Every structure is written in structure tokens, then in C-alpha cells.
């Protein structure tokens, strides 16, 4: 699945992409991240099959965490699409990839982590491998969030 870079940028700017949003709590997400993300992965595969650009988001309702799957030509969140023209040739056609994105102040200094899962067609054709990549990525992000919470508890203890 490919797009000309400028056409991709224009489509995102004009919000010509399909959106899916789900919600859960942090406890449920930590307990079953694969289950929480399964509807998002299914939605992304459906949109790839329909040759549609898409973004799927899981919001954790009791904390400031957003986990997304996004299609893009580069590993930048869709809200930063304007930057693409400064980095890439806009008249070239590029492969679309599916990226996993997490946004929360506790993930790192920038509050954002984005990683490629697979080219869009591979995300569909090799679903089991792509799901394993998402599984591994989710578990790593959860470990980081749990470590941040633990560190915060240890360092924020009031001294008597």
C-alpha cells in the first residue's frame, strides 16, 4: 500500500482518514493489553483492505495515556504531518507503514513513543507476526509506565 507523500500529507490535513476510538481503564489495559488493542488492530486491517488511511486510538479513561495505531509514510505522529515535507521528497511515492504510538508524560521526556510495526500490506498478510510485534511493544511500554509509577512513589515520599 503506497501513497505519494504530498497526497498523504493533504489527506491527513483534510482529515480524510478513517478513525476508531475505544476506551478502557489503566488496570484493564495492563491486565490484557492484547485484548484491549485487538479491536484497533482489526479496524486497521479492515481499512488497509479497503485502501483507506486510518488511525485507531485507545484512551485510558483514568489516566493521561493514549495508545494509537496509525498509518503513515514516516515515523512521526499524524499530528506532526506538516514536518514530513521538510524531511521527505513530497512528489515521491512511499510505502505506508503501521506505527504504534503511545503518548503520556510518564513514557519518556518527550511524552511520546512511536515505533513501526510493519508495512501496511505486511500488517495484513502476516497478521500473527504483526500482532506479536504489537504484543512485545505493548509489554515494553507497560513496563516503562509501571517503573515510572514505582519510581514516582519512591521519590515522592514526604519526609517526616
DSSP file (Angstrom, degrees, kcal/mol; ACC not computed):
  #  RESIDUE AA STRUCTURE BP1 BP2  ACC     N-H-->O    O-->H-N    N-H-->O    O-->H-N    TCO  KAPPA ALPHA  PHI   PSI    X-CA   Y-CA   Z-CA
    1    1 A X              0   0    0      0, 0.0    95,-2.9     0, 0.0     2,-0.3   0.000 360.0 360.0 360.0 120.6    0.0    0.0    0.0
    2    2 A X  E     -A   95   0A   0     93,-0.2     2,-0.3   118,-0.1    93,-0.2  -0.859 360.0-173.0-127.9 159.3    1.6    3.2   -1.2
    3    3 A X  E     -A   94   0A   0     91,-2.2    91,-3.0    -2,-0.3     2,-0.3  -0.989  35.1-107.5-146.0 146.8    0.8    6.9   -1.3
    4    4 A X  E  >  -A   93   0A   0     -2,-0.3     4,-2.5    89,-0.3    89,-0.3  -0.588  37.8-124.4 -66.7 138.6    2.5    9.9   -2.9
    5    5 A X  H  > S+     0   0    0     87,-2.7     4,-2.7    84,-0.3     5,-0.2   0.900 108.9  47.6 -58.0 -45.3    3.9   11.8    0.1
    6    6 A X  H  > S+     0   0    0     84,-2.6     4,-2.7     1,-0.2    -1,-0.2   0.908 111.5  50.7 -64.2 -41.0    2.1   15.1   -0.8
    7    7 A X  H  > S+     0   0    0     83,-0.3     4,-2.3     2,-0.2    -1,-0.2   0.887 111.2  49.6 -63.3 -38.2   -1.2   13.3   -1.3
    8    8 A X  H  X S+     0   0    0     -4,-2.5     4,-2.3     2,-0.2    -2,-0.2   0.944 111.4  47.9 -63.3 -48.5   -0.7   11.6    2.1
    9    9 A X  H  X S+     0   0    0     -4,-2.7     4,-2.5     1,-0.2    -2,-0.2   0.906 112.8  48.8 -59.7 -42.8    0.0   14.9    3.8
   10   10 A X  H  X S+     0   0    0     -4,-2.7     4,-2.2     2,-0.2    -1,-0.2   0.907 109.6  51.9 -63.9 -42.2   -3.0   16.5    2.1
   11   11 A X  H  <>S+     0   0    0     -4,-2.3     5,-3.5     2,-0.2    -2,-0.2   0.904 112.4  45.3 -62.4 -41.6   -5.3   13.7    3.2
   12   12 A X  H ><5S+     0   0    0     -4,-2.3     3,-1.5     3,-0.2    -2,-0.2   0.924 112.1  51.3 -68.3 -43.4   -4.2   13.9    6.8
   13   13 A X  H 3<5S+     0   0    0     -4,-2.5    -2,-0.2     1,-0.3    -1,-0.2   0.860 113.9  44.6 -60.9 -35.3   -4.5   17.7    6.8
   14   14 A X  T 3<5S-     0   0    0     -4,-2.2    -1,-0.3    -5,-0.2    -2,-0.2   0.326 114.0-120.1 -90.1   7.4   -8.1   17.4    5.4
   15   15 A X  T < 5 +     0   0    0     -3,-1.5     2,-1.0     1,-0.2    -3,-0.2   0.867  57.7 155.5  53.8  41.8   -8.9   14.6    7.9
   16   16 A X      < +     0   0    0     -5,-3.5    37,-0.4    -6,-0.2     2,-0.3  -0.437  38.6  99.5 -94.4  58.6   -9.6   12.2    5.0
   17   17 A X  S    S-     0   0    0     -2,-1.0     2,-0.3    -5,-0.1    37,-0.3  -0.976  77.4-106.8-139.7 156.0   -8.8    9.1    7.1
   18   18 A X  E     -b   54   0B   0     35,-2.9    37,-2.2    -2,-0.3     2,-0.4  -0.617  34.9-155.4 -83.9 140.0  -10.9    6.7    9.0
   19   19 A X  E     -b   55   0B   0     -2,-0.3     2,-0.4    35,-0.2    37,-0.2  -0.900  14.8-179.6-119.5 145.4  -11.0    7.0   12.8
   20   20 A X  E     -b   56   0B   0     35,-1.6    37,-3.0    -2,-0.4     2,-0.4  -0.991   6.6-173.5-139.8 134.7  -11.7    4.4   15.5
   21   21 A X  E     +b   57   0B   0     -2,-0.4     2,-0.3    35,-0.2    37,-0.2  -0.996   5.3 175.0-132.9 136.4  -11.7    5.1   19.2
   22   22 A X  E     -b   58   0B   0     35,-2.6    37,-2.8    -2,-0.4     2,-0.3  -0.918  14.1-149.0-131.3 160.2  -12.0    2.8   22.2
   23   23 A X  E     +b   59   0B   0     -2,-0.3     2,-0.3    35,-0.2    37,-0.2  -0.964  22.9 150.3-132.2 148.9  -11.7    3.4   25.9
   24   24 A X  E     -b   60   0B   0     35,-2.1    37,-2.6    -2,-0.3    38,-0.3  -0.937  42.3 -94.6-158.0 176.4  -10.6    1.3   28.9
   25   25 A X     >  -     0   0    0     -2,-0.3     4,-2.4    35,-0.2     5,-0.2  -0.593  33.7-113.6 -95.5 163.5   -9.1    1.8   32.3
   26   26 A X  H  > S+     0   0    0     -2,-0.2     4,-3.1     1,-0.2     5,-0.2   0.912 116.5  53.9 -61.8 -42.0   -5.4    1.5   33.0
   27   27 A X  H  > S+     0   0    0      1,-0.2     4,-2.1     2,-0.2    -1,-0.2   0.919 111.1  45.0 -60.7 -44.2   -5.9   -1.6   35.1
   28   28 A X  H  > S+     0   0    0      2,-0.2     4,-2.1     1,-0.2    -1,-0.2   0.897 114.1  49.9 -66.6 -39.7   -7.8   -3.4   32.3
   29   29 A X  H  < S+     0   0    0     -4,-2.4    -2,-0.2     1,-0.2    -1,-0.2   0.933 112.3  46.4 -63.7 -46.4   -5.2   -2.3   29.8
   30   30 A X  H  < S+     0   0    0     -4,-3.1     3,-0.4     1,-0.2    -1,-0.2   0.866 113.6  50.1 -64.0 -35.8   -2.3   -3.5   32.0
   31   31 A X  H  < S+     0   0    0     -4,-2.1    -1,-0.2    -5,-0.2    -2,-0.2   0.851 132.8   8.8 -72.1 -35.0   -4.1   -6.8   32.6
   32   32 A X     X  +     0   0    0     -4,-2.1     4,-2.3    -5,-0.1    -1,-0.2  -0.492  65.5 161.5-147.7  70.8   -4.9   -7.6   29.0
   33   33 A X  H  > S+     0   0    0     -3,-0.4     4,-2.0     1,-0.2     5,-0.2   0.878  80.4  53.8 -62.4 -36.6   -3.1   -5.2   26.5
   34   34 A X  H  > S+     0   0    0      1,-0.2     4,-1.3     2,-0.2    -1,-0.2   0.923 110.5  46.5 -63.6 -43.3   -3.6   -7.6   23.6
   35   35 A X  H  > S+     0   0    0      1,-0.2     4,-0.6     2,-0.2    -1,-0.2   0.886 111.9  50.9 -65.0 -39.2   -7.4   -7.8   24.2
   36   36 A X  H  < S+     0   0    0     -4,-2.3     4,-0.3     1,-0.2     3,-0.2   0.856 116.3  41.1 -66.3 -34.7   -7.7   -4.0   24.6
   37   37 A X  H  X S+     0   0    0     -4,-2.0     4,-2.4    -5,-0.2     3,-0.5   0.611  90.5  89.5 -90.3 -13.4   -5.8   -3.5   21.3
   38   38 A X  H  X S+     0   0    0     -4,-1.3     4,-2.5     1,-0.2     5,-0.2   0.883  86.6  50.2 -55.1 -44.5   -7.5   -6.2   19.3
   39   39 A X  H  X S+     0   0    0     -4,-0.6     4,-2.2    -3,-0.2    -1,-0.2   0.868 111.2  50.4 -63.7 -32.8  -10.4   -4.1   18.1
   40   40 A X  H  > S+     0   0    0     -3,-0.5     4,-2.5    -4,-0.3    -2,-0.2   0.920 111.0  47.8 -68.3 -43.8   -7.9   -1.4   16.9
   41   41 A X  H  X S+     0   0    0     -4,-2.4     4,-2.3     2,-0.2    -2,-0.2   0.909 112.1  49.9 -63.3 -42.4   -5.8   -4.0   15.1
   42   42 A X  H  X S+     0   0    0     -4,-2.5     4,-2.2    -5,-0.2    -1,-0.2   0.916 110.9  49.9 -62.7 -42.8   -8.9   -5.4   13.4
   43   43 A X  H  X S+     0   0    0     -4,-2.2     4,-2.4     2,-0.2    -2,-0.2   0.926 109.9  50.3 -60.8 -46.0  -10.0   -1.9   12.4
   44   44 A X  H  X S+     0   0    0     -4,-2.5     4,-2.5     1,-0.2    -1,-0.2   0.911 110.6  49.4 -61.5 -42.1   -6.6   -1.1   10.9
   45   45 A X  H  X S+     0   0    0     -4,-2.3     4,-2.4     1,-0.2    -1,-0.2   0.902 109.8  51.8 -64.0 -40.1   -6.6   -4.3    8.9
   46   46 A X  H  X S+     0   0    0     -4,-2.2     4,-1.2     2,-0.2    -2,-0.2   0.918 111.7  46.5 -61.0 -44.0  -10.1   -3.6    7.6
   47   47 A X  H  <>S+     0   0    0     -4,-2.4     5,-3.0     2,-0.2    -2,-0.2   0.881 110.4  52.1 -69.2 -38.3   -9.0   -0.1    6.5
   48   48 A X  H ><5S+     0   0    0     -4,-2.5     3,-1.7     1,-0.2    -1,-0.2   0.927 108.0  52.8 -61.3 -43.7   -5.9   -1.4    4.8
   49   49 A X  H 3<5S+     0   0    0     -4,-2.4    -1,-0.2     1,-0.3    -2,-0.2   0.805 111.2  46.4 -60.3 -30.0   -8.0   -3.9    2.9
   50   50 A X  T 3<5S-     0   0    0     -4,-1.2    -1,-0.3    -5,-0.1    -2,-0.2   0.337 114.8-118.5 -93.3   5.5  -10.2   -1.0    1.8
   51   51 A X  T < 5 +     0   0    0     -3,-1.7     2,-0.4     1,-0.2    -3,-0.2   0.866  67.2 142.3  58.5  39.5   -7.1    1.0    0.8
   52   52 A X      < -     0   0    0     -5,-3.0    -1,-0.2    -6,-0.1     2,-0.2  -0.870  55.1-120.2-110.9 142.8   -8.1    3.7    3.3
   53   53 A X        -     0   0    0    -37,-0.4   -35,-2.9    -2,-0.4     2,-0.3  -0.541  44.6-179.9 -72.5 147.7   -5.8    5.8    5.6
   54   54 A X  E     -b   18   0B   0    -37,-0.3    17,-1.8    -2,-0.2     2,-0.3  -0.990  31.2-164.2-154.4 158.5   -6.6    5.2    9.2
   55   55 A X  E     -bC  19  70B   0    -37,-2.2   -35,-1.6    -2,-0.3     2,-0.4  -0.981  11.5-168.6-141.7 131.6   -5.9    6.0   12.9
   56   56 A X  E     -bC  20  69B   0     13,-2.9    13,-2.6    -2,-0.3     2,-0.4  -0.986   9.3-166.5-124.2 132.9   -7.2    3.9   15.8
   57   57 A X  E     -bC  21  68B   0    -37,-3.0   -35,-2.6    -2,-0.4     2,-0.5  -0.953  15.7-162.0-127.2 138.4   -6.9    5.1   19.4
   58   58 A X  E     -bC  22  67B   0      9,-3.4     9,-2.6    -2,-0.4     2,-0.5  -0.977  16.8-161.6-113.3 118.4   -7.3    3.5   22.8
   59   59 A X  E     -bC  23  66B   0    -37,-2.8   -35,-2.1    -2,-0.5     2,-0.8  -0.860  13.9-141.7-102.4 132.3   -7.8    6.1   25.6
   60   60 A X  E > > -bC  24  65B   0      5,-2.3     3,-1.4    -2,-0.5     5,-0.6  -0.845  14.8-157.0 -91.3 113.4   -7.2    5.1   29.2
   61   61 A X  T 3 5S+     0   0    0    -37,-2.6   -36,-0.2    -2,-0.8    -1,-0.1   0.690  84.8  48.2 -70.4 -21.2  -10.1    6.9   30.9
   62   62 A X  T 3 5S+     0   0    0    -38,-0.3     2,-0.3    -3,-0.0    -1,-0.3   0.280 117.2  31.2-105.4  11.4   -8.5    7.1   34.4
   63   63 A X  T < 5S-     0   0    0     -3,-1.4     2,-1.7     2,-0.2    -3,-0.2  -0.970  90.2 -95.5-157.5 166.9   -5.1    8.4   33.3
   64   64 A X  T   5S+     0   0    0     -2,-0.3     2,-0.4    -5,-0.1    41,-0.3  -0.418  75.6 126.6 -88.9  62.4   -3.5   10.6   30.6
   65   65 A X  E   < -C   60   0B   0     -2,-1.7    -5,-2.3    -5,-0.6     2,-0.4  -0.976  33.4-178.4-124.2 132.8   -2.5    7.7   28.3
   66   66 A X  E     -CD  59 103B   0     37,-2.0    37,-2.7    -2,-0.4     2,-0.5  -0.998   4.3-170.6-127.3 127.3   -3.3    7.4   24.6
   67   67 A X  E     +CD  58 102B   0     -9,-2.6    -9,-3.4    -2,-0.4     2,-0.3  -0.978  17.0 178.3-117.9 128.5   -2.2    4.3   22.6
   68   68 A X  E     -CD  57 101B   0     33,-3.2    33,-2.7    -2,-0.5     2,-0.5  -0.912  30.9-149.0-132.2 155.2   -2.7    4.5   18.9
   69   69 A X  E     +CD  56 100B   0    -13,-2.6   -13,-2.9    -2,-0.3     2,-0.4  -0.993  32.3 177.8-114.0 130.0   -2.2    2.6   15.7
   70   70 A X  E     -CD  55  99B   0     29,-2.2    29,-3.3    -2,-0.5     2,-0.5  -0.980  27.4-135.8-136.0 145.6   -1.5    5.0   12.8
   71   71 A X  E     + D   0  98B   0    -17,-1.8     2,-0.3    -2,-0.4    27,-0.2  -0.866  42.2 146.2 -96.8 133.2   -0.8    4.6    9.1
   72   72 A X  E     - D   0  97B   0     25,-2.1    25,-3.1    -2,-0.5     3,-0.1  -0.975  57.1-124.0-157.9 168.6    2.0    6.9    7.8
   73   73 A X  S    S+     0   0    0     -2,-0.3     2,-0.3    23,-0.2    22,-0.1   0.511  99.1  23.5 -92.3  -8.4    4.8    7.2    5.4
   74   74 A X  S    S-     0   0    0      2,-0.2     2,-2.5    23,-0.1    -1,-0.1  -0.980  93.0 -93.2-154.8 158.6    7.3    8.1    8.2
   75   75 A X  S    S+     0   0    0     -2,-0.3     2,-0.4    -3,-0.1    39,-0.1  -0.354  83.3 110.7 -81.9  65.0    7.6    7.5   11.9
   76   76 A X  S    S-     0   0    0     -2,-2.5    -2,-0.2     5,-0.0    -3,-0.1  -0.982  76.4-102.4-127.2 143.3    6.0   10.8   13.0
   77   77 A X    >   -     0   0    0     -2,-0.4     3,-2.4     1,-0.1    37,-0.0  -0.313  36.2-111.9 -60.8 151.5    2.6   11.0   14.7
   78   78 A X  G >  S+     0   0    0      1,-0.3     3,-1.6     2,-0.2     4,-0.1   0.801 116.2  64.7 -58.4 -29.8   -0.1   12.1   12.4
   79   79 A X  G 3  S+     0   0    0      1,-0.3    -1,-0.3     2,-0.1     3,-0.3   0.672 100.9  53.1 -68.7 -12.6   -0.5   15.5   14.2
   80   80 A X  G X  S+     0   0    0     -3,-2.4     3,-1.6     1,-0.2     4,-0.4   0.082  70.7 121.3-104.6  22.2    3.1   16.2   13.0
   81   81 A X  G X>  +     0   0    0     -3,-1.6     3,-1.5     1,-0.3     4,-0.5   0.790  61.9  68.3 -59.3 -31.1    2.4   15.5    9.3
   82   82 A X  G >4 S+     0   0    0      1,-0.3     3,-0.6    -3,-0.3     4,-0.3   0.808  92.2  62.2 -59.9 -28.0    3.4   19.1    8.3
   83   83 A X  G X> S+     0   0    0     -3,-1.6     3,-1.6     1,-0.2     4,-0.7   0.751  84.9  77.1 -68.1 -24.6    7.0   18.2    9.2
   84   84 A X  H X> S+     0   0    0     -3,-1.5     4,-3.0    -4,-0.4     3,-1.5   0.881  86.1  59.5 -56.3 -41.5    7.1   15.4    6.6
   85   85 A X  H << S+     0   0    0     -3,-0.6    -1,-0.3    -4,-0.5     5,-0.2   0.718 103.5  52.6 -62.0 -20.9    7.6   17.9    3.8
   86   86 A X  H <4 S+     0   0    0     -3,-1.6    -1,-0.3    -4,-0.3    -2,-0.2   0.641 118.9  34.8 -85.3 -16.5   10.8   19.1    5.4
   87   87 A X  H << S+     0   0    0     -3,-1.5     2,-0.3    -4,-0.7    -2,-0.2   0.765 116.9  41.2-107.4 -35.3   12.2   15.6    5.6
   88   88 A X  S  < S-     0   0    0     -4,-3.0     2,-0.5    -5,-0.2    -1,-0.1  -0.773  85.0 -99.7-120.3 158.0   11.0   13.8    2.5
   89   89 A X    >   -     0   0    0     -2,-0.3     3,-1.0     1,-0.1   -84,-0.3  -0.676  33.3-153.7 -71.9 121.8   10.5   14.4   -1.2
   90   90 A X  T 3  S+     0   0    0     -2,-0.5   -84,-2.6     1,-0.2   -83,-0.3   0.665  86.9  58.1 -79.3 -15.4    6.8   15.2   -1.4
   91   91 A X  T 3  S+     0   0    0    -86,-0.2     2,-0.2   -87,-0.1    -1,-0.2   0.428  89.1  94.1 -93.5   2.7    6.4   14.1   -5.1
   92   92 A X  S <  S-     0   0    0     -3,-1.0   -87,-2.7   -88,-0.0     2,-0.4  -0.639  76.4-121.5 -93.5 152.3    7.7   10.5   -4.4
   93   93 A X  E     -A    4   0A   0    -89,-0.3     2,-0.3    -2,-0.2   -89,-0.3  -0.773  33.5-171.1 -90.9 135.4    5.5    7.6   -3.7
   94   94 A X  E     -A    3   0A   0    -91,-3.0   -91,-2.2    -2,-0.4     2,-0.2  -0.927  27.1-104.7-128.8 151.3    6.3    5.8   -0.3
   95   95 A X  E     -A    2   0A   0     -2,-0.3     2,-0.4   -93,-0.2   -93,-0.2  -0.500  36.0-127.0 -68.2 137.5    5.2    2.6    1.3
   96   96 A X        -     0   0    0    -95,-2.9    24,-3.1    -2,-0.2    25,-0.3  -0.737  27.7-165.7 -86.4 137.4    2.6    3.1    4.2
   97   97 A X  E     -DE  72 119B   0    -25,-3.1   -25,-2.1    -2,-0.4     2,-0.6  -0.831  21.2-122.0-118.0 158.8    3.5    1.6    7.5
   98   98 A X  E     -DE  71 118B   0     20,-3.2    19,-3.3    -2,-0.3    20,-1.3  -0.911  33.3-165.8-100.5 126.1    1.5    0.9   10.6
   99   99 A X  E     -DE  70 116B   0    -29,-3.3   -29,-2.2    -2,-0.6     2,-0.5  -0.867  16.9-139.3-113.9 145.0    3.0    2.6   13.6
  100  100 A X  E     -DE  69 115B   0     15,-3.0    15,-2.3    -2,-0.4     2,-0.4  -0.900  26.7-173.7 -99.7 131.1    2.3    2.0   17.3
  101  101 A X  E     -DE  68 114B   0    -33,-2.7   -33,-3.2    -2,-0.5     2,-0.4  -0.982  12.1-174.9-129.8 134.7    2.2    5.3   19.3
  102  102 A X  E     -DE  67 113B   0     11,-2.6    11,-2.2    -2,-0.4     2,-0.5  -0.999   4.6-169.6-128.5 133.9    1.9    5.9   23.0
  103  103 A X  E     +DE  66 112B   0    -37,-2.7   -37,-2.0    -2,-0.4     2,-0.3  -0.983  30.0 120.3-125.6 123.0    1.5    9.4   24.5
  104  104 A X    >>  -     0   0    0      7,-1.7     3,-1.7    -2,-0.5     4,-0.6  -0.863  63.6-118.3-171.4 143.6    1.8   10.1   28.2
  105  105 A X  T 34 S+     0   0    0    -41,-0.3     3,-0.2    -2,-0.3     6,-0.2   0.754 112.0  59.0 -59.0 -22.3    4.1   12.2   30.3
  106  106 A X  T 34 S+     0   0    0      1,-0.2    -1,-0.3     5,-0.1    42,-0.1   0.487  86.6  74.3 -89.0  -2.3    5.4    9.1   32.0
  107  107 A X  T <4 S-     0   0    0     -3,-1.7     2,-0.3     1,-0.3    -1,-0.2   0.893 113.9 -43.2 -80.3 -38.0    6.7    7.3   29.0
  108  108 A X  S >< S-     0   0    0     -4,-0.6     3,-0.6    -3,-0.2    -1,-0.3  -0.944  72.1 -70.0-171.4-175.2    9.8    9.4   28.5
  109  109 A X  T 3  S+     0   0    0     -2,-0.3    -1,-0.1     1,-0.2    -2,-0.0   0.876 130.1  46.1 -61.1 -39.3   11.0   13.0   28.5
  110  110 A X  T 3  S-     0   0    0      2,-0.2    -1,-0.2     1,-0.1     3,-0.1   0.664 103.6-129.5 -79.0 -15.4    9.1   13.9   25.2
  111  111 A X  S <  S+     0   0    0     -3,-0.6    -7,-1.7    -6,-0.2     2,-0.3   0.626  77.3  90.9  77.2  12.6    5.9   12.2   26.4
  112  112 A X  E     -E  103   0B   0     -9,-0.2     2,-0.4    -7,-0.1    -2,-0.2  -1.000  47.2-178.4-144.4 139.0    5.7   10.2   23.1
  113  113 A X  E     +E  102   0B   0    -11,-2.2   -11,-2.6    -2,-0.3     2,-0.4  -0.992   9.7 177.2-135.1 130.5    7.0    6.9   21.8
  114  114 A X  E     +E  101   0B   0     -2,-0.4     2,-0.3   -13,-0.2   -13,-0.2  -0.999   3.0 170.9-135.8 132.8    6.4    5.8   18.2
  115  115 A X  E     -E  100   0B   0    -15,-2.3   -15,-3.0    -2,-0.4     2,-0.3  -0.997  34.5-111.7-141.6 144.1    7.6    2.6   16.5
  116  116 A X  E     -E   99   0B   0     -2,-0.3   -17,-0.2   -17,-0.2     3,-0.1  -0.550  25.0-177.8 -73.1 135.0    7.0    0.9   13.2
  117  117 A X  E     -     0   0B   0    -19,-3.3     2,-0.3     1,-0.4   -18,-0.2   0.823  60.8 -47.0 -95.2 -46.5    5.1   -2.4   13.5
  118  118 A X  E     -E   98   0B   0    -20,-1.3   -20,-3.2    15,-0.0    -1,-0.4  -0.952  63.8 -74.6-176.0 157.5    5.1   -3.4    9.8
  119  119 A X  E  >  -E   97   0B   0     -2,-0.3     4,-2.5   -22,-0.3   -22,-0.3  -0.392  56.5-108.7 -58.0 149.7    4.4   -2.1    6.3
  120  120 A X  H  > S+     0   0    0    -24,-3.1     4,-1.0  -119,-0.3     5,-0.2   0.891 118.4  47.1 -53.8 -46.2    0.6   -1.9    5.8
  121  121 A X  H >> S+     0   0    0    -25,-0.3     4,-3.1     1,-0.2     3,-0.5   0.896 112.6  49.6 -66.0 -37.7    0.4   -4.9    3.5
  122  122 A X  H 3> S+     0   0    0      1,-0.2     4,-2.9     2,-0.2     8,-0.3   0.855 101.4  63.9 -65.9 -34.8    2.5   -7.0    5.8
  123  123 A X  H 3< S+     0   0    0     -4,-2.5    -1,-0.2     1,-0.2    -2,-0.2   0.817 115.1  32.0 -58.8 -30.8    0.3   -6.0    8.7
  124  124 A X  H X< S+     0   0    0     -4,-1.0     3,-1.0    -3,-0.5    -2,-0.2   0.886 121.4  47.0 -89.9 -49.5   -2.5   -7.8    7.0
  125  125 A X  H 3< S+     0   0    0     -4,-3.1    -3,-0.2     1,-0.3    -2,-0.2   0.797 124.8  31.2 -67.7 -30.1   -0.6  -10.6    5.2
  126  126 A X  T 3X S+     0   0    0     -4,-2.9     4,-2.4    -5,-0.2     3,-0.3  -0.439  75.0 154.3-123.9  57.0    1.4  -11.6    8.2
  127  127 A X  H <>  +     0   0    0     -3,-1.0     4,-3.0     1,-0.2     5,-0.2   0.849  69.3  54.8 -57.1 -40.7   -1.1  -10.7   10.9
  128  128 A X  H  > S+     0   0    0      2,-0.2     4,-1.8     1,-0.2    -1,-0.2   0.918 111.1  44.7 -63.7 -42.5    0.3  -13.1   13.5
  129  129 A X  H  > S+     0   0    0     -3,-0.3     4,-2.1     2,-0.2    -2,-0.2   0.911 114.4  49.5 -66.2 -42.6    3.8  -11.7   13.3
  130  130 A X  H  X S+     0   0    0     -4,-2.4     4,-2.3    -8,-0.3    -2,-0.2   0.901 110.0  51.0 -63.3 -40.9    2.5   -8.1   13.4
  131  131 A X  H  X S+     0   0    0     -4,-3.0     4,-2.6     1,-0.2    -1,-0.2   0.868 108.7  51.6 -65.2 -35.5    0.3   -9.0   16.4
  132  132 A X  H  X S+     0   0    0     -4,-1.8     4,-2.7    -5,-0.2    -1,-0.2   0.897 108.7  51.0 -67.1 -39.2    3.4  -10.4   18.2
  133  133 A X  H  X S+     0   0    0     -4,-2.1     4,-2.4     2,-0.2    -2,-0.2   0.918 112.1  46.5 -62.4 -43.0    5.3   -7.2   17.4
  134  134 A X  H  X S+     0   0    0     -4,-2.3     4,-3.1     2,-0.2     5,-0.2   0.915 111.1  52.8 -64.1 -42.8    2.5   -5.2   18.9
  135  135 A X  H  X S+     0   0    0     -4,-2.6     4,-2.4     2,-0.2    -2,-0.2   0.936 112.0  44.7 -56.9 -49.3    2.3   -7.5   21.9
  136  136 A X  H  X S+     0   0    0     -4,-2.7     4,-1.9     1,-0.2    -1,-0.2   0.906 114.5  49.3 -63.3 -42.3    6.1   -7.1   22.6
  137  137 A X  H  X S+     0   0    0     -4,-2.4     4,-2.2    -5,-0.2    -2,-0.2   0.925 111.0  49.4 -63.9 -45.6    5.9   -3.3   22.1
  138  138 A X  H  X S+     0   0    0     -4,-3.1     4,-2.7     1,-0.2     5,-0.2   0.920 109.8  50.9 -60.3 -45.4    2.9   -3.0   24.4
  139  139 A X  H  X S+     0   0    0     -4,-2.4     4,-2.3    -5,-0.2    -1,-0.2   0.885 109.7  50.5 -62.5 -38.1    4.5   -5.0   27.2
  140  140 A X  H  X S+     0   0    0     -4,-1.9     4,-1.9     2,-0.2    -1,-0.2   0.911 111.6  47.5 -64.8 -42.2    7.7   -2.9   27.0
  141  141 A X  H  X S+     0   0    0     -4,-2.2     4,-2.4     2,-0.2    -2,-0.2   0.897 111.2  51.0 -67.1 -39.4    5.6    0.3   27.2
  142  142 A X  H  X S+     0   0    0     -4,-2.7     4,-2.8     2,-0.2     5,-0.2   0.909 108.0  52.8 -64.1 -41.6    3.7   -1.1   30.2
  143  143 A X  H  X S+     0   0    0     -4,-2.3     4,-2.4    -5,-0.2    -1,-0.2   0.917 109.7  49.1 -58.7 -42.5    6.9   -2.0   31.9
  144  144 A X  H  X S+     0   0    0     -4,-1.9     4,-2.4     2,-0.2    -2,-0.2   0.914 112.3  47.8 -62.7 -43.3    8.1    1.6   31.4
  145  145 A X  H  X S+     0   0    0     -4,-2.4     4,-2.2     2,-0.2    -2,-0.2   0.900 112.6  48.3 -66.0 -40.5    4.9    3.0   32.8
  146  146 A X  H  X S+     0   0    0     -4,-2.8     4,-2.4     2,-0.2    -1,-0.2   0.893 112.1  49.4 -66.8 -38.8    5.0    0.7   35.8
  147  147 A X  H  X S+     0   0    0     -4,-2.4     4,-2.9    -5,-0.2     5,-0.2   0.904 110.5  50.9 -65.6 -40.8    8.6    1.6   36.5
  148  148 A X  H  X S+     0   0    0     -4,-2.4     4,-2.3     2,-0.2    -2,-0.2   0.910 111.5  47.7 -62.7 -41.9    7.8    5.3   36.3
  149  149 A X  H  X S+     0   0    0     -4,-2.2     4,-2.2     2,-0.2    -2,-0.2   0.914 113.6  47.4 -65.3 -42.8    4.9    4.9   38.7
  150  150 A X  H  X S+     0   0    0     -4,-2.4     4,-2.1     2,-0.2    -2,-0.2   0.915 113.2  48.0 -64.5 -43.5    7.1    2.9   41.1
  151  151 A X  H  X S+     0   0    0     -4,-2.9     4,-2.5     1,-0.2     5,-0.2   0.887 110.1  52.6 -64.6 -38.4    9.9    5.4   40.9
  152  152 A X  H  X S+     0   0    0     -4,-2.3     4,-2.1    -5,-0.2    -1,-0.2   0.915 109.0  49.7 -63.4 -42.8    7.5    8.3   41.4
  153  153 A X  H  < S+     0   0    0     -4,-2.2     4,-0.3     1,-0.2    -1,-0.2   0.905 113.7  46.1 -62.0 -41.1    6.1    6.6   44.6
  154  154 A X  H  < S+     0   0    0     -4,-2.1     3,-0.4     1,-0.2    -2,-0.2   0.867 119.5  38.4 -71.0 -36.3    9.7    6.1   45.9
  155  155 A X  H  < S+     0   0    0     -4,-2.5    -1,-0.2     1,-0.2    -2,-0.2   0.666 112.1  56.3 -91.1 -16.4   10.9    9.6   45.1
  156  156 A X  S  < S+     0   0    0     -4,-2.1     2,-0.3    -5,-0.2    -1,-0.2   0.312  73.2 126.8 -98.0   9.0    7.7   11.5   46.1
  157  157 A X        -     0   0    0     -3,-0.4     2,-0.3    -4,-0.3    -3,-0.0  -0.497  63.8-121.9 -68.5 129.2    7.5   10.1   49.6
  158  158 A X        -     0   0    0     -2,-0.3     2,-0.3     1,-0.1    -1,-0.1  -0.539  22.0-128.9 -75.0 133.6    7.2   13.0   52.1
  159  159 A X              0   0    0     -2,-0.3    -1,-0.1     1,-0.1     0, 0.0  -0.613 360.0 360.0 -82.4 141.9   10.0   13.1   54.6
  160  160 A X              0   0    0     -2,-0.3    -1,-0.1     0, 0.0    -2,-0.0   0.461 360.0 360.0 -80.4 360.0    8.9   13.4   58.3
